[in-house]
Amino acid sequence: MTEFDTVIHSGRIATASDIFDADIGIVDGRIAAIGEKIAGGARRIDAGGKLLVPGGIEAHAHIAQESSTGLMSADDYYSGSVSAAFGGNSTFIPFAAQHRGQSIADVIATYDGRAAPQSVLDYSYHLIISDPSAAVLEELPGVFARGITSFKVFMTYDLMNIGDGGMLDILTVAKTHGALTMVHAENNDMVKWMNKRLAASGLTAPKYHAISRPELAEEEAINRAVSLAKLVDAALFIVHVSTAGGAAIVQREKLAGTKLFAETCPQYLALTRNDLDRPGMEGAKFMCSPPVRDAATQVALWRHVQSGTFESVSSDHAPYRMDASGKFANGAEAPYPKISNGMPGIAMRLPYLFSEGVAKGRITLQQFVALSSTNAAKTFGVAKKGTIAPGYDADIAIWDPEARRTATLADQHDNMDYTPFEGMETEGWPVLTMNRGDVVVENGELKAERGRGRFIARNPVDLTGKPGHRAKELDTAQNFGAEIAP
């Protein structure tokens, strides 16, 4: 008889496809058995009829990362991973950001030094590329070989925007090596045009950030990014979709077979531009890019969540404190373009999605599992995570579906001085988070040591079921036989 290190009993297992009552036996950090009744176990955990779901995989977070202007985010890999664990996550994939002039080797070495000694959870990186020089493009195959199989580019911000030509170069290299390109899609000139006119009228309070980045700026850029990816038939992931029009483009292109993936975030489902219209500088708490929109957009985005337009609902955790170390690095009364963009949310991602999604009947429990974990594992090549099955890592969260909580800053366990979800009433809460069989959080207490998390080498993107697009101009049967090199 197998000797189990841990047995979780009397729970209700939920995966992206099924819900059933069963026990889980764990050996050496892996799920070794699932059965109706499993005896033994050096430790037995009584789930008490609560839900057993795969630990969340947070695939969009800014941890120990400098902005393009050199400002460091508030959370390091310790506080960021702890906050994620309290929110029911067992794995996260923050960004490793290259800035102009940096080699990729230096970027990866920097983030290895930040993550390995600190993280309580398993982790990987998405590489941010802001300087796609010939030397940098030559470095990328080595990054892919190490298992960093996704990276992000920007279509906005002068110090990050790589232009359409740079995107085509990146997309081509990515396609060659089976990597996934993520894109922040906003039309840079449309945003700058709006900012210039708002400034000329003296409209610089935080609330004007909400109208400074038009919905059309996102929609145009998403359409352009998809067109660039289709030209070279490369896989593309649209991050933080905030508009109904942008989501409709994603939906349309997926139906056409384009190699396309996308996400939205809790802030676009929970908040509106009215949240920025607060006394003094309080509206700065709710500044992010793209900005939160309006109630009608929330309704539309929820429909896209329900219908499968998005692979995931990610936090885009970008923590900047409400002081000179963060939001107000350029002064306590800085105009909105000088206020640091982003808001925290890594601990609230799953409680919000469960409460507003499952508890309110907008999505099924199986959809919650897919949106919180399974789809991210599949999309970003995270092997042996994202579901509850024999042979998979014992990354498990126990959820009390009836727990009612009021969101507070203390519940976030991050390095922030506010949460944009303060006072929100939620139904459903994680009471235990396990990573590779180790209990990380249990009943509101941290149980793990810093540095126990492991780097995860990820697989190439799986494009099964996505036939893609063959541009006539690159098809030798239709372009006079021209062989156009990738």
N, C-alpha and C positions, 0 to 999 in steps of 0.2 A: 504494500500500500504506500502511495506517495506521502511523504512527510511534507506538509505545507508550512511555510514560514508564517503565513497569515491566511485566515479564512474570514471573508466577509459574509455574514449569513443574514437571512430574513430580510433581504432587500428585493426591490423591484427594478430589474435591469431594463434600461432603455438604450437602444442603439438608433441609428438613422433609419432602420427598417422595422424593428420589432420592439415589443414591450412584453416582458415575462418575469415571473417570480423565480428566482434562483439564487444559489450561493456561488461564491467565487473563491477558488483556491489559488494561492500565489506562491511561487517558488523562484528565488533568485531574481526578484523584480519583474517577473513575467507572469502572466495569467496562465496557470497550468491546467486548470479544470473549471468547468461551469456545470453545476448540477442542481437537482432539486434539493438535496440534503448532502452537505459535505461535512464530514466529521474531522476532528483533529485541528491542527494549526497551533504553532507556538504562541500565536496571538489570535484571538477570536474577536472580531468586531461585529457587534450587533447593530445592524442597520435599522432595526425596529420598523420595518415596512416602508422605509423611505426609499427614494429613487437612487439608483446607482447609474451614473452616466459617465461617458468618457470625459476625462479632464479636458477643460477648454484649451484650445490652441490659439493663442493671441498672435495674429500674424501682421499686426500693424501697430508698432509702438516705438516711440523715440526715447531711448534710455541712454544716459551718459553720452549724449550726442550734442556736439556744438552745432548751432545754427550757422547759416552762411555768413553771418556777421560775427561769429565767434562766441556767442552766448551759450553757455552750457545749460542743458535741461536740469531740472531740479532732482530727478531721480537717477541714482546710479543702479548698477545691476543687483545690488542687495535690496534696496528699498523698492525698486521696480518689480523685482521677482516676488518679493514678499507681498506687495500689494496685489499682484496678479494671482498669487496663491490664495489669498483671502477671498478673492472673487471667483474661486472655483476653477482656475486655470492650472494646468500642470506643465505646460510648455509655452514658450514665447519666442517670437522671431523679430527682434528689433532691427534697426537699421545701422549699418556701418557706413558713415558718410565720408566720401571723398570730397575735398575742397580743391579749388584750383591750384594746380602745381604739385599735388601730392601723388606719389606712386601708390598703386593698389596694395603692394606688399606692406608699405608703411601703415596704410589704413587698417588692414587686417591685423597686423601686429599690435596696433594701438587698441583695437577693440578686444582682442584676445586678452590683453593685459587688464582691461576693465571688467570683462565678464567672468573669466575663469576663477579668480579668487573670491568672487562676490555672489554669484547667482545661486539661489536655493532651488531653482528649477532648471530643467533642461532647456537649452537655447540653441538658436542658430542665428544667422544674419541675412538680411537683404542688403546688398551693396548699393549705395547711392553713388551714381556717377555724374559729376558735374563738369568734368574735363576729359572728354573722350579723344585724347591725342592718340597718335599712332602708337606711342609707347604704351599707353594705357590699354589700348585694344589688344596689343600683343600679350599683356599680362592676364587678360581675362580667362583664357583657357586653363591656366593654372588654378584660378579661383574656382572654376567649375569642377575641376578634378578633385579639389578638396571637399566638394559637396555644398558649396554656396551657389545654388542654382537659380537664383532670382536676384534681380537688381532693379533699382528705381531711377527714373529720369524725370526731369521737370520741364514743363512747357511755360512756366512763369518764373518770376523772381530773376532779376538781371544776373545775379551771381550764381544761379543754378541752371538757368534755361540753356539747353544745349542746341536749340534750333532744330528745324526739320531735318537738315542734312545730318546733324549729329545723331538724331534719333534713328535715321535709316541705317547709319553705320552700326549703331548699337544693336538694333533689331536684327541685322544681318549676322553679326557675330553670335548673338543669342540663338538664332535659329540653327546655326551650324553646330552648336554644342548642346542643344536641347534645354536651353535656359528660358526663363520666363521674364519678360520685361514688364515692370510695373510703371505706371505713369500718373503723375499729378497733372491733370488736364485742365488748364485755364488759359485763355488767350491773353498773353502778356500785354499786348498793346491796348486791348480793350480795357484791361484793368488800369493801366497807366493813364489812359485817356480819362477815365472816370476820376481817378485820384487827382489829376491836374485840375479838373473843373470843380471838384468839391473843395480843394484847397483854395482856389481862386475866390470862392464864395465864403470862405472862412468856416466851412462845415467840417470840422476836424475832431469832434467829440467821438467817443467809442462807438456810439450807435450808427454813425455814418459808415463804419466799416461794413455793415450789413448790406449796404447798397453800392459799395465801391467795387464789388466784384460781381458783375451781373450774371444772372442765370445764363444768358446767351454766351457769355465768355466760357463757361463750362461746356455748354452744349456744342459750340463751334469746335472747341479743342478736342472733345471726345470724338467728334466726327472726323477731325483731321488726324488724330492719333490712330484711329481705326483704319483710315485710308492708308496711312504710312505703313502700318503693319500688314495690311492686305497686299500692298505692292510687292513686298518681299515674302509674303505668306508666313509671317512670324507670329508667335503666340504673344498676346498682350493681356495685361491685367489693369483695369481701370480702378484706381483707389478712390476712396471716399466720394462716391457719387452722391450729389446733394440735390439734384434737380429731377423733375419729372421728365423733362425733355432728354436729359442725359441718359436716364434709365431706359427710356423708350428706344434710344439708339442702340444701347446694349442688347435689349430684348430683340430688336429687329435683326441685328447682326448675328446674334446667336442662332436665330431661326434660319439664317442664310448659311450657317455652317462655319462662320468665321472662327478662328482660333482665339476666342475671347473669353475673359473671366472678369468679374467685377465684385465690388463690395459696397456697402453703405455703412454708416456708423450710428450709434445710439443718439448722438446729439442731433442728427438730422431727423430722427423720428420723435425726439422728446422736446426739443427747444425750437423757438421761432425767433425772428429778428426783433420781436418786441422785448425779448429778454435782454437785449443790449441797451434798451432805452430805460436806463436807471440813473438815479441821481449821481452826480459827481463822476468818478471814474469806475463805478461799480460795473458798468457795462463791459469793461475790459475783461472781466471773468469769462465772458461768453464769446470772445473773439477767436475765431479759427478760420482757416482757409481751406476749401471754399467756406463761405459763411453759412450759418443756419438760415433757413428760408421762411416759409409761412405755413399756415395750417393746411392749406390745400395741398401743398407739396408733401407734407407729412402723410396725408391720406394716400397720395399716389405712391410714395415710396413704400409704405406698408403693403400696398397691393403687389408691388414688385417683389418684396420679401416673400409674400405668400405664394407667388406664382413661379418662383425659382429664377428670377432674373439675376439675383446675387448669389455668389457662392458662400459668402460669409457676411456677418455683421461684426466689424472690428472696431476697436476703441479709438484708433489714431491718438493714443495717449501722448500728449505733448505738454509736459508739465512745466509751467513757468509761474513762479510765485508772484503775488501781488506786491512786490517791493522792487528795490533797485537791483536785486540779483536776477530778476525775471522780467515781468511785464513792463516795469518802469525803469529799465536800464538807461533809458534816454530822458529820464526826468519824470517826476510825479504828475505833471500836467502835460505829458507828451501828446502830440496829435496822433490820431489813430494809426497812420502809417509807420510811426516810430514805436508803437507798442508791440511787444512780442506776441506773435500769433500762436494759438494752440490752447487746448484745455485738457485737464486730466480726466481719466475715465477707465483705467485698466481694471480697477476693482469692481466697477459698476456695470461693465459691459454685460455680463451674464445675468446678474440679478435683474437688471432692467429688461433684458430680452425675455427672460423667463416670465417676469411679472406682467409685462405689457403684451407679450406674445402668447405664452402658454396659458397663464392664469386667466387672461381675458379672452381666450378663444380665438385669437387671430391666427395662430399657428399651432400645429400639433407638437407633441413632445418629441416625436421623431424629427420634425423639421428643426426644432431647437438644437438637437444633437448635431444634425448636419451643419447648421449655420454656425455653431459654436466650436466644432471640433473636426468632424469627419471630413467635411469638404476642404478645410484648410490642409488637413493631412494629405489628401489626394492631390490638391492643386499644387502644393509646394513640395511634394515629394518626401513627406515625413513618414518614413517607413515604420511599421509596427506601432503606430499610435493612431488615435482618432476613433477607435471602436473598442468594444469589450468582446474579446474572443480569445480562445487559447492560442498561445504563441505571441500575443501582443504584450507590449509593456503594460504593467499594472499602473496605468495612469487613470485614476478613478476619482470622481467627486461624488460624495453623498449629499443629496439635496433634500431638504425638508420642504415639500411643496406647500405646506400650510403655514410656514413661518411668516409672520408679518413684521416688517421692519420699517423704520423711518430712516432714510439715508442721512448720515452725518459724516463730517470730516474724519472723526475718530475711526469710523468703520473702514476707511480707505487704506490705512497703514502705509501711506506714501510719504514723501517729503514735502507735500503741498500744504498751503495755508487756506485752501478752500476746495470745495467740490461743487461743480455746476449742478449736481443732483441733490444738493442740500434740501432736506425736508420732503423729498419724494417718498410717497408711501409705496412699498413693494410687497408682493406676495410670492414667497418662495425664496430660499436662501441656502447657500452651500454650508454644510456644517463640518465637512471633512474633505481635505484635498490630499491625494496621494500621487506621488511621482515615482515610477519604477519600484513600487511596493513600499516605499518609505512614506510615512505620514508626515506631511509638511505643515498642515494646519488642521487642528482639531478643536471643535467647540470654542472657537475664538482665540486659540492660543497657537503661537508659532512653535513648531516642534523640530524644525530642521536647522542645520548649521549652514552658515554662509559658505559658498564654494562647493557645495555638494552637487550642484547641477553639472551636466555634461554637455559639451558641444555636440550637435547633431549634424552629421553629414547627410545631405538630402539628395534625392534622386532627381533625374531630369523630369521636366513637366510631362504629364501623361495627356496626350491629345487624342485619345481614343474617342471616336464619335464626332470629331471636329474635322471635317474634310478640308477646310481652309479655302483659300482663294488663289487661283492661278491667273495672274495678270497677263493679258494677251501679249503685251510688249516684252514679257520675259519668257514666253512660250515659243520654243524654236519652230514649232509647227505653224505659228502665226506671225513670226517676226523676221521672216526671210532667212531663218536658220542662224540668227545671231546668237552666239554663246556669250551671255553676259555673266561675268564672274560674280560670285557672291561677295 
